[in-house]
Amino acid sequence: MEEKNTMNFEEAMKGLEQIAGELEKGNLNLDESVAKFEEGMKLSKICNDILEDAEKRISILIKNGEEVSEEEFKVEN
């Protein structure tokens, strides 16, 4: 698995898909399954961190008449 700072979202998702496929086959012993699960959790966190960072960078363009202004995107909980 690549380091967090060099892995992009698509690479992390591909890794997660691969791990999910391996776990679904059921051919791994318990230790291998736990190791794959742990690796999957790390990849999941990388994906989540990347998505949260992207969410923070999103801004919205709002048109008021002829004027266009930019506002930060706010997540509603």
PyMOL commands that set and color helices and strands:
alter all, ss='L'
color gray80, all
select helices_A, chain A and resi 4-6+9-25+30-57
alter helices_A, ss='H'
color red, helices_A
select strands_A, chain A and resi 59-64+67-72
alter strands_A, ss='S'
color yellow, strands_A
deselect
rebuild
show_as cartoon
